[in-house]
Amino acid sequence: MNQPPLNIKALALKAMGCHIQVHLDMTAIKSFHSDVQIEQKLIQLKQDIEHTLRSWEQIFSRFEDSSELMRLNRLNQCSELDSQWITVSAELFEVLKLAVSFVDKTQGLVTPTLLQVLCNLGYSHSFEMLTTDLVSDQSPSAEHLQDATNIEFRLLKEGSPQLRLPRGMSLDLNGYVKGWAATKLAEKISWQHPWQMPCLVDMGGDIAIGEPIRDSSFTSPNWGIAIARPNALNPEDESLDQYQALGSDVAIVQINSGGIATSGQDYRRWKHHGQWQHHLINPQTQKSALSDVLSASIIADSTLEAEVWAKYCVLLGTSKAISWLNQNNLAGLIVDTNYQLITSQKMASIVIVP
């Protein structure tokens, strides 16, 4: 018997430096509530999400001097103070602890301690505000990067989260927060909302699936997700015509849980002292990574995890990345700098290439 078509509602927002789409599966809800009730509930839900996103921006933004993260960074630069335990929000504590947990798993290639390096390369303002060619008085120079695994965490008896940073360490959590936020919003909608709606949350390309906690007879819908064709680095490349003929998407995947994220050197690019830079930094060179991976898209149990693995694959390079994905049974799709599509074994079994 054919299943009835899904009834999907979409909410569009902008926050945390990206466009956000929230897709809600209202199929089951339609049977119990009127259109007016649903519309009212969606207005309230959008307002709740906007409020939540504003609160997270006030915690995590590295472009707002008043954010909790930047206040923490400034406090930790005070040379006259010894390293001390600092009480932080539960959200900052959670994201930073997750970020640190991936440092050893990525051989130190993905780390939250690259703020000063990014600023030295010219990425000191939100990307939308960067000029075409940045020239600063400060020339990029390699500095000793402190090890993020030296950050200490503790919970006081009353539950207050605290951390202690090595003196002088500066943190940037932008590479983690979008994925974390996507999963948190998906859980909020599908678990905590009275209607527990299946949903897909797209935080500027970091995508999380929300599954309601219901009885075992409930089946989460499969969500079709298009993987966008990354931008070409060289507009004069001879093979570009064939690549662009692929269309706006290079593949489609279907998932009903977890998350998917894409990371690449094709976006967030700017010129600094006449040289092209991008936001994926190799900590060993403290420069924009040189890689034959143009972009990597990874499916994982959480969107933050998918984002970390995607960045890791770009930094590894195509051959090592595909080998690592296969060894860890992860679904990944890579577009290399020759515009070739390479998939891991697990991704090959689920991906649809147009």
N, C-alpha and C positions, 0 to 999 in steps of 0.2 A: 504494500500500500504506500502511495506517495505521501511524504510528509507535507503538511501545509506550509506555505511560504512564511519565512520569518518576518516579523514586524520590527524593523529597526528604526530607532530614533537617534539623532545625532546632535551633540552639543559642541559648539566651537568656542574656544577661548584663546587668549594669548597671555602667557605669563612665563616667568623664568627664562626669558630670552628666546622663546620658541612658540610656534603655533600648536595648539592642542586640540585634538579631536577625541570626543568620548562617544562611542557607539554603544547603544543600549538595546538589548534584545527584549522587546516588550511583548513577545508572543503570548506568554502565559498570563501576563498582567492584563491584557486586553479583555480577557474573559470575565474579569472580576471588577473592573473599574471603568467608569465612563471616560470619554475623550476629555471632558472638562477636568475631571479629577487628575487624569494623567498629565495634562498640560500644566496644571497648578503644581503638581509634584515635581515636574521637570524644571520649572522655574526655580523652585526652592532648592532642588539639587544643584543646579548651576550656581546659584548664589553661595551654597555651602562649599562647593569646589573652589570658587573664586576666593572665598575667605581662607580656605586651607592653603591654597597656592600663595596668597599674599603672606601668610605667616611663615611659610617655608622660604620665600624670598628674603624675608627679614632675618632668617637664620643663616642661609647659605650663600647669598650673593657675594661674589668677590669684587663686584663693581659698585657696591654701596658701602661707603665707609662706616655706616651705622649698623651694618649687619653683624650678627653675633660672630660669624667666622672672622671678619676683618678686625673686629675689636679684639678677638683672641689673638690674631696675628700681631697686632700692634702691641698688645700686652707682653707677648713673648719676645719682642724685640728690645724690651727695656733691659739694657745690660746691667743696670744697677741692682736688678732683682735676681735672686737665685731662682732656679727652676722650682716651681711650686705647683701644688694641686689646685686646679681651677674647676669650679662647678659650672657645668654646661647644660644645655637643654638635652632632653632625652633623644631628640631627633639628631642633633649634631653628634652626640655620643654614639648612636647607632650607626650612622653613615660612616663616620671616621673609623670605627672599629671594623666594619665590613671592608672598608678600603684597605686597612692595614692587613687584614687577613689574606688579601690577594697578593701582597708584595712578594712573599717567598714562592707562592704558586706560579708567579710570572718571572721568577729569577730577577726580581727587582726592576723589571722593565715597565711595569704599571705601578705607579706610586703617587700618593697625594702630596708630595713635597716639592712640586715643580713650579710653584707660584713665581718665585724670583726669576727662574729661567725664562718663563713665558713673558714676564715683564721686560726682561733684558732684550728679548727678541721683538718687542714692540706691542705685544698683546696685553696691554694694561687697561684697556677700556672694552666695553661690550662690543661684540663684533660689528654690529650695525653702525657703530660710531667710528670705526677705524677708517683712516684716510687711505687713498690708493697706495701711496708710497710713504712709509714712515721713516723719518730721519730723527735720531735722537742724539744727544750729546754723549750718551752712554754706549760704548761699544760692547757687544756681547763678549763675555769672558767666562771661561769654565771656572766654577766654584766647587768647593767640596760640598757634595749633597749629603745631608744627614739621613740616616737610616730610619725610615718610618716605623720599623719594628721596635725601635727604642721608645716609642710613645707608650706611656703607661695608662691603664684604665682601672677604675675601681668604682664600686657602688657603696655608698655609706649605708649604715644600718637603716636609716629612715628612707633609703631609696634614692638619694640624690646622686646623680652620675657625676663623676669627676675624672679629669685626665691631667697628665703632666707631660709637657712637651720638652724635648731637649732645647736648651736656650738658643734662640735665633732661628728656629725652624719656622718656615712659612707654609701654610696649607692652601691648596686649591682643590675643592671637591666637585667642581663642575662636571668632571668626567664620570661621576658616580651618581649625582643627585637626580638627574633626569630619569635614569633607570629605576632608582629607588622610589622616586615620586610616582612613576607610572604604576608600579606594583602596588604601592600604598593606596592610590586612588582606586585601582581595580578591586582591591580587597574591601575598601570602604563601601563601594557601590554594591558589590556582590555578597558581602558578608554582613556588614553593619547596617546598611539601609533596610528599612522595614520590608521593602519589596524584594530584596536580594536578587537583583537583576543580573543575568549574564552580561558581560560587557567587554569591550576592547578599548583600551586607553592608549592613545598615540601621543607621546610627548616629543614632538619634533623628530619622529623616526624611531624613538625608543618605545616599543610597543609591549603592553602587558595585557594578558587575558584574565578576566575575573570570572571565577567559577563559584556559583552559590553553594553553600553547605547545605545540601538537602539529602534525602534518602537515596539509596543506591539505584533506584529506578530512574533517577534524573540523569539525562545525558546532555552534557554541555555541547553547544553548537560548534561546528567547525568554522573558523573564521579564515576567509581567504585574504592573504596579505601579499601585496605586490612589492617586490624588491626593486627600487628605482635604479635606473641606469646612472652610474656615477658620471660626473662631469669629466670631460677629457682635460688632461693637464696641458697638452700641446695642441692648440687649434689648427696647426699646420701639418699635423701628422697625416701621412699618406693613407693610412688605414682607417682614418676617421669616418669616411663615408659609409663604409661597411658597418662600422660600429654603431653609428647613429641610426642606421636602417633597422636596428633591433627595436626601435621605438623607445618610449619613455620608461619601460620596465624591462628588466632582464629575466625575471622569473617570478613565479607565484608559488607560495607555500600555503598549506592549510594546517592550522594548529588549534587546539581546544584547551590549552593550558600553558602555563609558563610565560615566556616572553621571547622577543626577538629584537635584536639591535644591530645597527649598521654603523661602522666607523670607517673613516677613510681620509686620505690626504687630498681629496678633490674639493672639499668644502672648506670653510674657515681658513682661507688662504689670504695672505697679505704680503706686501713687499716691505722689507726693512733694509735700509741702506742699499736699495736697488736689487736685493735678492729675495726671491720668493720664499715664504715661510708657510708652514701649516702648524696646526695645534697639537699634533701627535709628536711628542718629544722623546728622543732616545736619551734616557738619563746618563748613559755612559759618555755620550758626546756633548750632551746639553744643547743639542741642536734639533731642528725638525728632522724627523727620521728619514733616512734614505732607504726606500723599500720598493720592491717590484710589485707590491700589493697596492692597487689603487683604492679598493674598498673591500671590506669583509663584513658579511652578514651572518650572525650566529644565533641559533635557537638554544635556550637554556631554561633551567627551572625558574629563574627569576630574571627580570630585565636588567637589573644591575649586573648580575653575573654575565649575561649575554653581552652587555656593553664592555665589560672588562676583557672578556675573551676576544671580542671583535678588535679591540685596540691591540691586544697582545698579538693577534694574527698579523696585523699590519706591521708591527714592529719586528716580528720574526722573519717575514718574507714568505713568499708563496710555498716553496718546497717544504720548509720546516713547519709552516702553519698547517698544511694539509696533512702532513705526517702526524703532527701533534693532535689534530682533530680526530683522525682515525684511531690513534692510540687511546684516546679518551672517549670514543664513541659519541662524538658531538656532531650535530648537524651544522655545517657551515658552507657558505658559498663565497668564493673569492673572485673578484674581477681584477686581473693583473694589469700592469701598465702597458701591455700589448693588447689590451681589451679582450682577453680571452677569459671565458668562464670556467672555473675549476670548482668542483664540489667535493666535499668529503663523502665517504661511503654512505653514511647515514642520511645526509642531505640528498644524495642522488636517488634515494628510494622514495622521497616524498615531494621533491620539487617538480614543478611544471615549467618547462622552458618554452616560451611562446614560439 
